[in-house]
């Protein structure tokens, strides 16, 4: 039997279960000394890798205890093991993983490739201590700014940047090109760039290309104007309404206005029909007008036919040349941006994560694959690849040699995927690879290993009606797909596992007299949440799925106003916190004292949060005042209001200390502020890993502020709102899917194309073009490219729906709206309503669909321990850091230990005023790490022996007045510091001094000095006690002198 297995795993069909089962099967049957060493599992996300590791270890743990759970019996039968053998093998496998955890290779492909690169840095000519950079925006921005700085000194670069700016102005766009270059620079971090970067010609050749293209463009426009002038001359004096539907005058107006991109004459247009039929005159024209038109028809028809022929021959090339010309502005500087980025990475020992696969791919073409992978210390025989439909071409090409080597020997490969859940094409995922592997008739690299194709057809996630609906709905939609894509859905038929019924509600949202579609959608979502809550579900059982982040904002804002607790990525952004905005604004004015806007925002925050008391009606006036005063006056005003803003102090503080100082100085110690905590973490990470510069931090914050968010701990009872992409792989009891329709956006995906090269003897060059509908009017191969692009977009849209509609366990509420009816997934639902369904559903007026019954959730009593809300407290280390007079070093270890122990007891006793203080003081010393759990019991006994000693226990009662370790200044200027002074009355005082070790004469002399100074203070009688603390039997000796 082939050791190459491919599983087609629909949503909820037990994909992880299958992977874990097969992994454990290989692990416990492994003949390797370390059971898991020859196994490599590749997942798509860190979360999936973590879940798989957890499942493997927990299952092995259960098996090792003899618990017959999950696939216990299946493994037992497949491996022909006895119970004792399976238990023993599981114990060994689990022990191996624990003791050789570094060999537990379950990770994302990026982490795996990173591991390879780390061990191969010398051969790859990389610095051994390189750092992995995740952020591409910072690299691009630095490179673009550096490039723009060279404008003026680099003649060819300057010329092309100026021309690009002028070109944008001519297109009535803003002249600044920085944002265009930043956006275009993202291409350098995509997988496919390594294939084309070396083919990009230099700036001078590109300029030559542009000159030739510009001539072609201008030639077409000149000829078009000539035709326009001649046609206008022919029809001179004839009114516009003389022509059928004014089609000819309206078309000529486009030329007059230089709308050259709109000159295509469709076969179905009225103008085209007039040209072909020679019928030009409007039916309602009077005889005089008709005679005028008839006179010019022969000449007009001849000229228009000639113009149409001219268009047919040249217009498609003209449109292409325009876009080609525009694209060269970007391409011309792309290699220069790349050079800047490479220099930056080299200077800082950086490798961007996107390069991992490119580096390995380049190296694989020049060396033997097994040699590379053996170098990392593992020889993988068995491979498990998850979410294969999201694997990019280059990722798969890098894994192929490893898999081929394994399959050609004693190894195996298991691939799991689902083409219906391929929603990451924009990140390089190629579903075609999975479709090809699953097609028994197709040819591919691993065909010779005769893969076994399996289908996981049972849905373990959703209720009956949800599964039935999805089976029928997506089979119905399969007719919208063509070619190999249709096979993904036309045979979709998951079997039902769960006994629960499940419920589906599809309601089309319309506008009405009172509310817009948006308002009605949000109201419907809120009503659904209230309805679900009444059926015993928690808020945390409810998930709202959206396609766009803007829709998350709509839902989160509306529900929050209605009092519904909400968790959302948008709401969790650090930048959304008013407190964080305030902190950043204070940092801004610290960096730039002339930043008036940040100054106003600082004061506004203080007003609105009542940190400065001001009448609401006076806020505008006060803000105006603060915007006009000097910075010195502004600083003085803040201090006058009780804040401690000091520019000098702030400038001299390190970055992290500065932020904490702002929190203290502006009294921002607010309760349980996760935003502040996460912001401080971000500041600390930046200051330790990048720079301690305030300027650089503020610059970095601008780059990252829209993506930094806090992480909410599990267990919070709140409705969660997430995008479909983030919901992939998850499951929820209740799913609400508002805005469940969107335009079939054909987008402007960029793609590298081979194009004619006009600048050299080469027959072709490459350029980057946005794929768009205009391709249909371009010369080959662009129309076919657009057709393929449309097919992929339709699949993307249906796949997005599939992922969204397969998350629910109990109930699914789908709310499309009628905002856009054409070219919209709205039609998917309305067309389905008219489909002769075999389901026992209720359809009303083609606007609603209901399947199943809503059942209440069985509630079991859950006791949750809620963490107490703690206050965020910040202290300056400068006032709290104490240099400890540490235990003196002594070569006599035993003697040193005695000294340390004695000092510790002495310190503890000095903190105890009355007997009830003991527990609190002991606890304090343990929390500080000064008293261990082991030493606690003995020291506690000795302390209690002191407090209960018959001679002195009366001196620890709660009614006494105690001064512990207070300095006393004598008349002669000497300072004395008794351990404990107890004031009984104006005449009587008691004195205690703690000693460790042997009795000495100096002890008595010291007590006499204490007595003398106390008598000088006016006391009549001083009782003196020396308390000797010894380790032996925790003995306490008290001597009254």
N, C-alpha and C positions, 0 to 999 in steps of 0.2 A: 504493500500500500504506500502511496506517495506521502512524503513527509511535508508536502507543501499544501496548506489548507487555507482557503479563503472563505470568510463568513460574511454574508450579506445580512446585516443586522438592522432591521427597522427600529424605529423609536420604541423604547420600553421593552425590547425583546431579550434582555439579559446579556448585553454585550460584555459588561464588566464581569459578570458571573462566568461567562465562557472563557474570557481571558485568564481569570484567576484560576479556574479549574484546570485549564491546560498548562498554565505555568506551574501550578503545584504538582500536577502529574509528572511533568519533566523533572521537577526539582526532587521529588521523593524517589524517583526511579533513576536518578543520576548516579553514574559510577565515579563521578569526580570526587576527589577527597573533600572538596568544599562543594556541597550540593548545588548551590545557586551560581557558582562561578561561571559556567558556560552559558548562562541565560541572559539575554538582553531584551528588555521590554521598552518600547518607544511609545509615548503617549503625546497628545497634542498640547495639553496645558499642565502647569505645575499642580493644579488642583486634582486633575485626573491621575497624575503620577502619585500624589500623596494618598488618594483614595485607594488606588490599586495596591500600594505598599501595605496600607492598613488592613485591607481585606486579606491579603496573602498571609500576613503575620497572625491576624486574629483567627483565621481559619485553621492554620497550622497549630495554633495554641489549643483550639477546641479539639482538633483531631488527636493531639498528643495526650489529652485528658480522657480520650475515649468517647467524646461527644459525637454522636452520629448525626451531624447537621449537614445542610446543603447537599453537596455532591459526594458525600462520604461513600455511599453504597455504589455509586457510579464508578468512582475511582477504584474501589475495592474489586469490583468485577472486571474493569478494564485492565487492571494490573495483575489480577489473579492473586491478590494478597489475602492473608488471614487478618483478622482484627488486630492481632498482636503485631504482625508485620507492619501494618499501616500506622499503628500508633507509634511504633519504634522509629519508623522512617520519618514520620512527622516530627518527632522529638529531635532527631538528628538535623533535619532541614531547618527547623526553628533555631536550634542551637548554632548552626553554621551561620545563619543570617545575623544573629546577635553578635557572635564573635568575629565575624568577617563582614561587618555592615558596609564597609567601603566597596565591597564586591557585589553589593545588592544593586544591580544595574536596572533600575526602573526609573526612567526620567524622560524629559522632553528631548526631542531630537537636537535642539539647540544646546542643551546641557551635555548631551553625549558628544556632539561634535566639538564643543568647547574642551571637553576632557581630552579628546584626541589632539587638539591643537596645543593644549598646555604641554602635553608630553612630546610634542613634535616641534616645539618652538624653534629649536636649533635648525632642523632640516628645512623649516619653512621660512627661515631668515627673519624670525620674530624675536623681539627682546624677551628674555626668559621671565621677566617680571611685569609683562604687559597687563594693563587693566582693561576690563571689558566695559565699553561705553554703551549704554542703552538709549541715550538721548541723541537723536539725529538732528533735531532742530537747532541745538546749540552749535553743533559742528557746521551746519549749513550757514547759520547766521554769521558766525565768525568769518567763514570763507567769503561770503558775499560782501560783508563790510570791508574786508581786506581787499577784495577785488575792486570795489568802488573807490577805495582810497588810491588805487593805481590809475584811475581815470585822470588823464592829463599828462601822465608821464609815459604811459604805453600808448603810442600813436594809433596802432591798429585796433587795440581794445577800445580806446576812447572813441574812435570813429564809429565803431559798430554800436556802442552804447548810446551815442548821440542819435544815430539813425533809428535805433529802436525806440528811443524816447519820442523822436519826431513822428515815427510811424504810429505810435499810440495816440499822439495828439491828433493826427489826421483821421484816426478812427473815432475821434471824439471821446477818448478815454483819458484818464488822468496820466500825466506824463511820467510820474515817478515809476521806475522799473524795479525798485528793490523788492516789493512784494512778489512780482512776477518771478524774479530770480530765486527767491526763497521757496516758492511753491515748486518751481521747476527742479530745484536742487534735490527734492525728495526722490527723484528718479534715480539718483546715485545710490540709494539704499534699497533698491528692489533687486530681486534675484536675477532678472534678465540683463541687468546692466553690464555684467562681466562679459557677455557675449558681444556687446556692441561698442564698448568704450574705446577699444583700440582702433575701431574703424572710423571714428569721428575724425574728419579732416581738420587741419588747422584753420585759424581765423582768416588768413589771407586767401586760402582756397575757397572758404565759405563766402568771403566778400566777392570773389570772382563769380561764384555761383549766383549770388544775389543780383549782381549786375546783369547777368544773362537772363535770369528769371524776370527781372524788372522790365527788360526790353520786351520780353514776350507778353507780359501783362499790359504794358503800355501800348503795344502794337494792337492787341485785341480791343482795348478801350478806344483807341484812335479809330479803328475800322468801324466800331460800333457807332461812334459819334458821326462818322461819315454817312453811314446808313440812316441814322437819325435825321441828319440835315436834309438828305435827299427825300426821305419820306415826308418830313414836315413841309418841304417845298411842294411836293405833289399835292398834299391835302390843304395847302394854304387857303384860307378863306372859308373853309367848310367848318361849320360849328361841330363841337364834340358830340352833341346828341344826335347828329346825323348818322353816326355809326352804331351798329348793333351793340346795345348795352354799353356804349362808350368804351368798348374793349380796346380799340386801337389807341385812342388818346390817353387812356389810363396807362397803357403799356409804355407809350413814349414818355410819359411823365417820369417813369422809373429811370429811363436813360438820362433825361434832363436833370434829375436829382442825383445822378451817379450811383443809383442803387444796383450796381452791377451783379450783386449776388442774387438778385431776384429776376433775372432776365429769362430764365428757363420757360419755354412755352410747352405746357403740358398737352398731350394728345387729346385730352378731354376738354381743354379750355375753349372758350368762345372764339378767341383770336385764332387758334389753330384751325377751327372749323371754317372760319371766314377765309383763311388763306387757301384751304383745300377746296372750298366750294365757290370761291370768287363772289360770295354774297357778303356785302359790306354795309348796305344801307339799312337803317332802322325801319321797321314796319310802319311806324306811325309818322314817318317823315312826309312832308308835303311834296308836291310835284317839283317845285323849284329846287328844293334841297336834293330830292332824288336825282334830278337831272345833273346837278353838280357832282354828286357821287358817281353816277354812271359814267360821266366823262373821264374820271381819273381811274376807274376800276382797272382797265388793262395795264396801265403803267404801275399802279399801286400793287396789283396782284403780282406782277413780274418782280417788282422790287422786294416785296415782302417774302416771296418764295426764295429769292436770292438770299435775303437776310436769314431766313429759316435754315437754308442750306449752310450758310456761314456759321450759324449757331451750332448746328448738328456736328459740324466738323471741328469746331474750336472751343465751344463753351465748356465742355467737360474738362479739357486741358487747362483752360483759363482758371476755373475754380480750383483745380489742383495746384496750379502754379502759385496762386495767391496764398494758399495755406502753406505750401512748401516754402515760399519766400518768408512768411511770418515765422515758421518754425525754426528757420536758420538763425534768427536772432538769439533764440535760446540755445540751440545746439552749439553756436559759435563760442559761447562762454561756458558751456557745460564742462568741457575738459579742463578749463582754467579753474573753475570752482573745484573740480576733482583734485587738481594739483594742490590747491590751497588746503583742502581737507586732509590730503595725504601728508602734507608738511606738518600740519597741526598734530595729526595722530603720531607721527614719528617723533616730534619734539616732546610729546607727553606720554609716550609709550602706550598708546591707546589702540585697541582693535574694536571696531564697532560690531555688535552682535550680528548684523546683517551680512558681515563678511565671512562668517564661519564657513558656510557652505561653499562660497566662492573659492576660498583658500584651499579647502579639501578637494574640490572638484578640479581645480587647476593642477594640484599636486598628483591626483590620481591618474591624470593623463600621461604622467612622466615616470611613474614608478609602479611597483607591484602593490596591489591593494592589501593582501594579507600582511605584508611587511609593515604597513602603516598600523593596522589594527592590532597586530601582535605587540607592537611597541608599547601599548598602553597597559600591558600586563595581563590582559584577558584574551583568551581565544574563544570567541562566542560561537557555540554550535547551534543554539536554538534561539530563534528570533520571534518576537511578538510585536506586531505593529498595530496600534489603535488609531481610529479616525483616519483611515488611509485616504478617504475622499478629500481631506484637507491638506494632504501632502503635496508640496510643490514639485515641479519637475526636477530641479536641481537637488532637492533633498532625497528624492527617490534614486536619482543617478548616483548619489554618494553612498547610499545603502546597498545598492545592487551588487557591487563586487563582494561585499561581506556575505550577503545572502546566497549568491551564486556559489561562493566557496563552501559555505555550510551545506547547501543542498547537494553539492557534488561529492560530499564525503558522508559523514554520519549525522549531519545536522538536520534541522527542520526550520520551517518558517510558517507562522500563523499570521494572517492579515485579516483585520476586521474593519469594515467600513459600511457606509450607507450613502449612496449617491444622492438620496433624497434630502440629506442633511448637509449637503455641500453649500455653505453660505459664506465661505471665506475666499472666493475667487479673487477679490480685490487685494488679498494678502498673498496671492500666488498659488492658492489651492487649485488643483486641476482634477476635476471629477472624471474627465475623460480617461485618466490613467486607471481608475478603479473600474470603470465601465469596460475598458479593454481587457483587464485582468479577468473579469467575470464572464467575458464572452468566450465560450469554448471554441468558436470558429475564428477568433481573431489571433493574430500573431503578436508575440511580445517576447522580451528578453528571457523570461522564465518559462516559456511554453514547453521547452524540452523536459521540464521537471513534472509535467502532467498534474497541474493543481487540481485538488478536489474542491468543488464549489458547494458550499452549504448555505442554506437559508434559515435564519432564526425567525420563525413565523408566529411565535406565541407572544402576545402582549401581556406582560406581567404588571403593567403600570396602571392602566386606565380601566374604568368601568365599561360594561358591555356596550352601552349606547354610544359612548365616545369612540370606541374602537369601530363599531359598525358605521358610524357617520364618516369617520376618516377613511375607511376602506372605500366607501361609495363615492365620497366627495372627490378624493384624489384620483380615483380611477376615472371619474367623469372628466377631470381636468387634464388627463393624459393626452386627450385629442388636441390640446393646444401645443403640445410638444412634437417635434419631428425627429426623425432619424433615431439614433441610439438613445436619445434622451427619453423618448416615450416609453421605452422598456422599463424605466425606473418606476413608473406608476401604473402602467396598464394592467399589470398582473398583481397589484397590491391587494393582498387579502390576509390580514393578520388574524390569527385565531385568538379566541377569548380565553383568558385564564381566571380572572377574578369573578366572583359571584355577584359583587355589587353592581347595581344597574347603571349608574352614571347618568348625567343630564347634560343636554346641549341646548343652548339658546342662541339663536342668531336673529338679531333685530336690526333692521336698517334704520338709521337715525336721520330724521328729516328736520329741516327748519320749520318754525311755525310763526304765527303772528307776534308772539312775545319774545322768542329766543332764537338765536342763531344755531347753526348745527353744532358749533363748538360748545355752546352753553348747554344744549340738550344732551350732548354726549357726556359731558362732565356730570350733569345731573343724574343721568342714567347710571353712571358708574357709582355715584354716591348711594343711590337708591338700592343698587345691587348689593353693595357692602352691608348696608343696614339689614337687608333681607337675609343675607347669609349669616350675619351675626345672630339673628333671631333663631337660627337653626343650630345653635350651639357651637358654631365655628369661632375660632379666635381670629383676631386681626392678622396674626402671623401665619394663618392658613391661607391667606388671600394674597395672590400675586397679580399685579397688573403688568401686562406686556405691551410695549410700544415699539415702533420701528425707529422713531427719531427721538433724540434727546429733548427737543423742543416740546414734544408731547408729554415727556416725563415732567417737565416744568409745569405745563398746564394742569396735569393731574395732581401733582404734589401741592401746588399752590391752592387749588380749589379745595382739596380734601383737608388740608391743614386749616383753612378758614372754617371748615365745617366741624372741626374738632376731631378728625380722624388721625390717629398716629400714623406717620408715614416714614418710610426709609427709602431714599432714592439716591442714585449716584449724583444727580444734580444738586440735591439738598445737602449732600455730604461734602461738597467741594469746599476746601478751606477758604477759597476766595468769596464764598457766599456768606461767611460769618462777618457780621458787623465789627466784632472785636478784632478779628484778624485784619480787616480793612483798616481799622484804626491803628493797629500796631505798624502796619506797612506805611501808613501816612506819616506817623511819627518818625519812622526811619527815613522817609523821603525828605522831611524838613531838616532832619539831622544832617543828611548828606548835602542837601541844597536849601540853604536858608531863604532863597528867593522864590521857592516853590509856594506861591500864594494859594493855589488850588488845594494842595495837601494841607496847608495851614487851616483853611476854611473847613475842610472835612474833619480835621482833628477837633476843632472847637464845636462843630455841629454835633459830633458824637458825644462830646461832654455835655452839651445842652440837652440833647434828646434822651440821654441816659441819666439825667439829673445829677451828674457829677459836678456840674455847675448849675446852681439854681437861677433860673431866669424865667420870666413870664413868657408863655408861648407867643403872645403878640409881639414881644420884643426881640424874638430870635433873629429875624431878618436884619434888624437894625444893629444888633450886636455882632452878627457875622460880618456885616459891612465894616464895622469899626475894626475888627480883627484883621480884615484884609488890607486895611490902609495904614496901620501902624508899622513901625520898623520892627525888625526881628528882635532887637534888644528889648523894645517895649513889649513885644509879644511874649518873650521869655519871662520878663518881670511880671506880666499879667498872670501867666500860668502859676508862678510861684505865689502870687498874692492870693490865688484861689485855693492854695493849700497843696499844690502839686510841687514836685521837686525836679523840674526839668532844668538840667544844666548842660549846655552844649559842650563845654569843656570836658566835663565828666563823661559825657556820652561818647565823644570823639576818642577819648583815651581808653575806652572799654573795648574788650574783644567782642566779637559779634554776638555770641550766645549770652554773655554777661549783659550786653547792651539791651537785648530783648527782655531779659528777666528784669533788668533795672526799670524799663518802661512799664512793665506789668506792676511792679511795686510802686513806682513813683506816681502812677495814675490810678492806683487803687483798683486794679483789675482782677484781684484774687476772687474770681467768681466761682460759684459752686460747680463742680463736675463738668468743667468746660473742656470737652474732648478736643475741640478745635484748637484751643491754646496749647494743649499737650502735644498734639500732632504737629502744630506749627513749630514748637520748640524742638521737636525731634528733627524736623526738616532743617531748621537752622543749624542744629548740632551736626547733622550729617554733612551739610554743605561746608561748614567751617572746618571740620576735621578732614574731609576728603578732597575739597576743592580749594577754598580760599577763605581767609578771614576778613576779606575786604568788603566793606559795606556797599561800595559801588558795584562790585561784581555780584554780590548777593541780590541787589535790587534788579539788576539786569537779568539774572537767572530766574528770579521770581516772575518777571514778566513773561518769560518763556514757558514756565511750568504751571502758572497759577490756574489755568483752565483744566488741568488734569490731576492736580493734587487733591486727594480726598481722604477723609478719616475712615477708619475701619471700625464698623459697629460690631460689638461682641454678639455672639449667638444668644438666643433666648429672649430677645426683646419682642414684646407683643405689639407689632406694628405691621401695617400693610406695606409690602415691598413693591417698588416700581422699578422694573429693569427693561432694558432693550432685548429684543429677540436674540440678538447675537450673544448676549451675556447669559441668556436663559438656556442656551444649548447644553444638553447633558443633564439638566436639572428637572425636577418634577415637583408639582405643587398640588395640594388638595383642591384649591379653587383657583381658576384662571379667568381673569377678566381681560378681554382683548379689545380695547377701544381703538378707534381710528384704524380699523382692520382692513383698510383699503388704501391704495396709493397709486400714483401714476406709474405706469410701466416705463420708468425713467430710463431712457437709452443712454443717458449720461454723456460724459465727455472723457471716456477712458482713453488714456494715452497708450500708443503702441508704436514700436519701432518698425519702420517700413524700409524696404529697399527701393530706392528711387533713382531716376536718371542723374548721372553726374555730368554737369556741363562744364566743369572747371579743369578736367584732366583727361587723360587717355583712358581712365577707368570707365567701364560701361555703367557702373552704378555706384551709388553712395547710400548712406542711411540717414534718416531723419525721424524725428518723433512727431506724430500727428495725433490729434484727438479724433477718435472715431465718432462720427455723427451722421445724421440722416443725409446730409449733403453728399456723402459717399455714393449714394445711388446715382448721382449725376456725374460722377467722376469717371475717368477711363479705367479699364481693368488694371489691377485686380480688386479695386476698391469696392465696387458694388457687391461682390461676393463676400468681402471682408465684413461689410455692414450686415449682410444677411446672416452670417455666422454669429456676429455680435448680438443681433436681435434674438436669435435662438438661445444664446447664453443668458441674456437678460430675462427672458420669459422663464427659463429654468430657475434662475436666481430668485425671481419673485414667487414662483410656486414653492420652491424649497423653503423660502422664508415663512410662507404660510404653513407649510408642513411642520416646521420646527415649532412654530407658535401653537399650532392646534394639537400637538402631541405631548404637551407638558402636563395636562390636567389629569388628576386621579379621579376626582368625584364629580366636579361640575366645570363646565366651560361656557362662558358668556362671550359671544362675539358680536361686536357692534361696528359694522361698516357704516359709512355715511354716503349720502348721494351728492356730495360736494362736487366731485368730478366723475362723470359717468362714462366718458369716452376714454379709451386708452388707459383703463383703470382696472385694478383687481376687484373693484366693486362689481364688475360684470361677472366675475367668477361665481359670486353668490347668487345674483339675480338669475343668471342662466341656470344655475343648479336648482333654484326654486321651481323652474319650469320643467325640470328633468323628471321623467316618470320614475320616482324613487320607489324602491322596494322596502323602505323603512316605514315603520308605523309612526310617522311624524305628523305634526300638525303644521300646515302652512297657511298663513293668513295674508291675503291681498298682496302676495309677492313681496311683503315687507318684513315678514317674521317667520321663524322656523323653530319649532320646539320638539325635542325628542327626549322621552323618558320622564321620570318623576323626581321631584326634589325631595330627598329624604334627609332627615335630621342626623347630625353627627352624634354618635354614641359618646357620651361624656364620662370619662373616668376622672376621679378626683386626683389632681396633681398638686403636690406641695412644692412650691418653688421658694428657694431662699434668695431673697433680694439683697443685693449688696447695698450697704449704706452709702448714701451720697457723701462724698468727702470734699472738703474745700481745697481748691488749688492754692497752695501757699508757696511763696517765693521769699527767700532771704538772701541777703548779700553775704557771700562767703568771707568777705574782708572783715566783717564784724563778728564772725562766728568761728572762724578757723583758729584753733589753738594748737600750738606746737607742744606736743605732750612731752613732759619730762619722763621719758621712758625708763623702764627698769634698767638700772645700771648693769653693765656687762661684768660678769665675774667668772673667772675660770673655774671656781668651785660651783658646779651646777646645783648641788643641793643647797648650798648657801644662797645662791642666786634665787632659787625657787622660794626659799623662805622669805627673802626680802620682798620679792614680788607679791607673795601672798599676804604678807603683813601690810604692805602698802595698800593693797586692794581692800582689805578689811577696814583699815584706817579710813580710807576714802568713803567707804559705804557708811560707816558709823558717823562720819561728819555730816552726812546728808539726812540722817535720821534724827528728827526733833522729838517725836513722841512715838510710842509703841505702834500706833496704827499706821505709821509711815513705812513700816518694814516691807510689805508686799510691793508697794509702788516703787520704792527705791531699788529693791532687788530686780524687779522687772525692767527698770530703766537700765541697769548695768548689763543685764542679759541682752537687751535689744541693741546696746552699743557694742556688744561683742566682747565686753571686758570680763564677763563672768560666764563660764561655760555651764552647760547642763550638768556635766559631771561634777564640777566644783560647787554647784549650787547647794547640795544637801549638807555638806560639811560646814560650809560657811554660814548657812542659814542656822544650823544648830548652834554654832559659836555665837552668832549675833543674838539669838534668843537667850543664850546663857548670860550674856551681858545684861540684856534688858530685864531679866528676871532674877538677877543676883540680889540677894537679900539686902546688901549694903547700899545698893544704888538704884533699885528698881523704882523707888519713889521719885527719882529724878527724871523719869521718862513718862510721867503721867501727863494727861492732856491739858491739865490746868497750869502747867509750868510755863515760864517765859524763857526761851532758849536763844543763845547766840552761839552759833557754831562757826569756828574758825574766823572770828572777827578780829581785825587788827586793832590793837590798843596802843596809843601813843603815850609814853611816859613823860614826866616833866623834863627828864634829861635828853629827850629826843629819840630814845630807843623805841623800836616797834616790837610788840609782843603779840603772839597769835595762839592763844590757848585753843585746844580742840573743842571744848564745850564749857560754856558759862551759863549757869542757871540762876536767874534772878528771882529770889523769894520775896524780898522786901527791900526797902531803902537801906536797911542795915545788914541783911544777910544775903550772901551769895555763895553758890557751890561751884566748884571747879573740877572738871574731869579731863584727864589727859590719857590718851591711849598709847600703849607701848607694846612693841613686839620684841622678842628676844629676852636676854637676861636682864636682871635688875642692875642698874648702874647708879653711882653716886650723883652723876650729872642730872639724873631724873629728879632728885630731890632739890637740887640747886635751882633747876628750871622752875619747879613748882613754887619755890620761895620767891623767885623774881615775879612770877604771876601774882602771888599774894600781895607783894609789896605794891605793885602798880594798881591793884584793885583797892587796896587800903587808901592809896593816894587819891582815888576817885571818890572817897567818902564812905565806903562801906565799913561797917563796924566789925564784921566777922566773915571770914572766908573758910569754908569747908573744902578740903583738898582730897581728891581721890586719884590714885594712879591705878589704871586698869591694864593688866598685862595679859596679852592674847598669845597663847601658844598653840602650835598645831597638835601637840600631844594630847590625844583624847579630847580635843576641842576645849581644853581647860581654860578657865578664866580666873585670874587672881586679882583681887581688889585690895588695895592697901590705902587706908585712910591715914593721912599724915597731918 
